Amino acid sequence: MHWVGRILLMLLYSLYWGGLTFYTGIVVRIIHSVLNDPMEGGLITQRVTVALQILGFLTVLVMTWNNVAIIRKSRKLGYALTALTVVLAFSLFGLLLIHSQLDAVIDVDAMQISDRILFDAGHRRYNQLTTVQWMVALAYLPTTLLAWQITDSQSSDS
């Protein structure tokens, strides 16, 4: 992968993973401590998570480009990166599905949740998939850096 592609990957990755980390670790807690109404906080969270998911899908596309470049020089590392990317992509699709299920039980006009049991179950699944997403993205970074180091040294040895 050309250095411009690597920079693009690192920029997208940083925005996506850093945004996910900052938002879920800090901003969500602040929203819920500042706003008295959990529904208002949830509506903010809903919009931000959609933006993070779009950024996640863009990052997955560039990760795939990186994976293909790595596979050409190191199948083992390339397939490891591809496996991480596939898990990340499936978790992003899962979050899209859960978002639609959560949206179905939220009455925005009345500012209430129509089915608390379904909402709570969906929200737990959402949090679990977000955790998977975060851990997989975290594992992708050092694996990519290792792959670049190894494949670059192979290229300079040739």
KAZI-V478890 format. One record per pair of residues at least 12 apart in sequence whose C-alpha atoms are under 8 Angstrom apart, sorted by sequence separation. I is the first residue (numbers start at 1). J is the second residue. D is the distance in whole Angstrom. If there is no record, write none. Layout:
I_J_D + I_J_D
This chain:
67_79_7 + 28_41_8 + 105_118_8 + 67_81_6 + 105_119_7 + 67_82_6 + 102_118_8 + 28_45_7 + 102_119_6 + 64_82_7 + 101_119_8 + 102_122_6 + 64_85_7 + 101_122_7 + 102_123_7 + 63_85_7 + 98_122_6 + 60_85_6 + 98_123_8 + 98_125_8 + 99_126_8 + 60_88_8 + 98_126_6 + 60_89_7 + 95_126_6 + 20_52_7 + 57_89_7 + 19_52_7 + 95_129_7 + 57_92_7 + 94_129_7 + 95_130_8 + 16_52_6 + 56_92_7 + 91_129_6 + 16_55_6 + 53_92_6 + 91_130_7 + 15_55_8 + 16_56_6 + 91_132_7 + 92_133_7 + 91_133_6 + 12_55_7 + 16_59_7 + 88_132_8 + 88_133_6 + 12_58_8 + 13_59_6 + 87_133_8 + 12_59_6 + 88_136_6 + 87_136_7 + 88_137_7 + 9_59_7 + 85_136_8 + 84_136_6 + 9_62_6 + 84_137_8 + 8_62_8 + 9_63_7 + 84_139_8 + 85_140_8 + 84_140_6 + 5_62_8 + 9_66_8 + 81_140_6 + 6_66_8 + 5_66_8 + 81_143_7 + 81_144_7 + 1_65_8 + 1_66_6 + 77_143_7 + 1_69_5 + 1_70_8 + 78_147_8 + 77_147_6 + 39_111_7 + 39_112_7 + 74_147_8 + 70_147_7 + 74_151_7 + 70_148_8 + 73_151_6 + 70_151_7 + 21_134_7 + 20_134_7 + 17_134_7 + 17_137_7 + 17_138_8
